[in-house]
Amino acid sequence: MMSLAVVVFSGGQDSGTCLVHAIEEYNKVHCITFDYNQRHHAEIEVARKLAVKLGSSVHKVLDLHLLNQLSISSLTRTNIPLPSSQEDGIPNTFVPGRNILFLTLASIYAYQVQADAVITGVCETDFSGYPDCRDKFIKSLNKAITIGMAREISFKTPLMWLNKAETWALSDHYEKLNIIREETLTCYNGIQGDGCGQCAACNLRSRGLEYYLENRSLVSAKMKEKMSL
């Protein structure tokens, strides 16, 4: 039987690395990108191009502007300043309900196309204080979705226990480090590649890359141990 996975795909480093990994693990991969009129809206066009380049069979962009109306955040309101570093507690870049909606809608799509799994790039190691990136949340929602749909759709989180340096190592393992570095968009200000260098997302990404490039063998070994590659 052909295996099929659905990747929640923003066009950023994490989801890009998840897509690279999924292409190796599944016979067929579909990508879903959500347009919620986000501050870094440029990520949608980046996602369109990358999904094709990295080998996704299907890419869908779904309109989720309702989320923007409901969730007040520095990623949905341009008058709220972006943080330059990680904050204690929940940062103002948190979009309430975002992953709840993303994973629920991706599951509905997975149900229709009879996919085996929904893959998301959330990470508890470098989760930036977002409560909806924790392993406990993912497992709880997965259980609810399975009960509510009466069908086994498995949520996969390949980056859950990797730090940013190890995420870079994973993309390098698949010989896609340069593509992930140069062609993804992680920056909250919407700048592709290495980004603005000032927002919290760019700072976390650049610190991880710097550490990986200085400690390739060590970081790669830790990543492979966690991933069992």
Solvent accessible surface area in square Angstrom, and as a share of the most:
residue,aa,sasa,rsa
1,M,234,1.04
2,M,128,0.57
3,S,32,0.21
4,L,19,0.09
5,A,0,0.00
6,V,0,0.00
7,V,0,0.00
8,V,18,0.11
9,F,2,0.01
10,S,43,0.28
11,G,0,0.00
12,G,6,0.06
13,Q,2,0.01
14,D,39,0.20
15,S,8,0.05
16,G,0,0.00
17,T,0,0.00
18,C,0,0.00
19,L,0,0.00
20,V,7,0.04
21,H,22,0.10
22,A,0,0.00
23,I,54,0.27
24,E,111,0.50
25,E,99,0.45
26,Y,41,0.16
27,N,104,0.53
28,K,78,0.33
29,V,2,0.01
30,H,14,0.06
31,C,0,0.00
32,I,0,0.00
33,T,2,0.01
34,F,7,0.03
35,D,25,0.13
36,Y,4,0.02
37,N,79,0.41
38,Q,4,0.02
39,R,69,0.25
40,H,12,0.06
41,H,82,0.37
42,A,50,0.38
43,E,11,0.05
44,I,8,0.04
45,E,86,0.39
46,V,13,0.08
47,A,0,0.00
48,R,112,0.41
49,K,137,0.58
50,L,3,0.01
51,A,0,0.00
52,V,117,0.67
53,K,115,0.49
54,L,14,0.07
55,G,44,0.42
56,S,18,0.12
57,S,59,0.38
58,V,49,0.28
59,H,46,0.20
60,K,88,0.37
61,V,45,0.26
62,L,61,0.30
63,D,112,0.58
64,L,19,0.10
65,H,72,0.32
66,L,108,0.54
67,L,4,0.02
68,N,19,0.10
69,Q,130,0.58
70,L,127,0.63
71,S,6,0.04
72,I,120,0.61
73,S,3,0.02
74,S,0,0.00
75,L,1,0.01
76,T,13,0.08
77,R,64,0.23
78,T,111,0.65
79,N,128,0.66
80,I,43,0.22
81,P,102,0.64
82,L,34,0.17
83,P,16,0.10
84,S,68,0.44
85,S,63,0.41
86,Q,85,0.38
87,E,75,0.33
88,D,149,0.77
89,G,55,0.53
90,I,105,0.53
91,P,9,0.06
92,N,56,0.29
93,T,3,0.02
94,F,33,0.14
95,V,1,0.00
96,P,61,0.39
97,G,24,0.23
98,R,38,0.14
99,N,16,0.08
100,I,83,0.42
101,L,62,0.31
102,F,23,0.10
103,L,1,0.01
104,T,39,0.22
105,L,51,0.25
106,A,0,0.00
107,S,0,0.00
108,I,78,0.39
109,Y,34,0.13
110,A,0,0.00
111,Y,92,0.35
112,Q,126,0.56
113,V,46,0.26
114,Q,135,0.60
115,A,0,0.00
116,D,62,0.32
117,A,1,0.01
118,V,0,0.00
119,I,4,0.02
120,T,8,0.05
121,G,13,0.12
122,V,11,0.07
123,C,10,0.06
124,E,54,0.24
125,T,64,0.37
126,D,33,0.17
127,F,64,0.26
128,S,24,0.16
129,G,18,0.17
130,Y,17,0.06
131,P,35,0.22
132,D,11,0.06
133,C,15,0.09
134,R,100,0.37
135,D,24,0.12
136,K,161,0.68
137,F,37,0.15
138,I,6,0.03
139,K,130,0.55
140,S,64,0.41
141,L,26,0.13
142,N,25,0.13
143,K,138,0.59
144,A,56,0.43
145,I,16,0.08
146,T,31,0.18
147,I,125,0.63
148,G,68,0.65
149,M,43,0.19
150,A,97,0.76
151,R,70,0.25
152,E,128,0.58
153,I,0,0.00
154,S,33,0.21
155,F,18,0.08
156,K,89,0.38
157,T,29,0.17
158,P,24,0.15
159,L,1,0.00
160,M,4,0.02
161,W,134,0.47
162,L,2,0.01
163,N,52,0.27
164,K,18,0.08
165,A,6,0.04
166,E,4,0.02
167,T,3,0.02
168,W,0,0.00
169,A,2,0.01
170,L,0,0.00
171,S,0,0.00
172,D,39,0.20
173,H,74,0.33
174,Y,33,0.13
175,E,152,0.68
176,K,64,0.27
177,L,14,0.07
178,N,99,0.51
179,I,37,0.19
180,I,0,0.00
181,R,77,0.28
182,E,109,0.49
183,E,50,0.22
184,T,0,0.00
185,L,4,0.02
186,T,30,0.18
187,C,1,0.01
188,Y,30,0.11
189,N,73,0.37
190,G,20,0.19
191,I,84,0.43
192,Q,86,0.38
193,G,9,0.09
194,D,78,0.41
195,G,20,0.20
196,C,32,0.19
197,G,48,0.46
198,Q,130,0.58
199,C,3,0.02
200,A,13,0.10
201,A,11,0.09
202,C,3,0.02
203,N,34,0.17
204,L,21,0.11
205,R,6,0.02
206,S,58,0.38
207,R,127,0.46
208,G,7,0.07
209,L,12,0.06
210,E,103,0.46
211,Y,107,0.41
212,Y,6,0.02
213,L,69,0.34
214,E,123,0.55
215,N,45,0.23
216,R,113,0.41
217,S,95,0.61
218,L,90,0.45
219,V,4,0.02
220,S,23,0.15
221,A,58,0.45
222,K,95,0.40
223,M,1,0.00
224,K,82,0.35
225,E,139,0.62
226,K,99,0.42
227,M,35,0.16
228,S,99,0.64
229,L,82,0.41
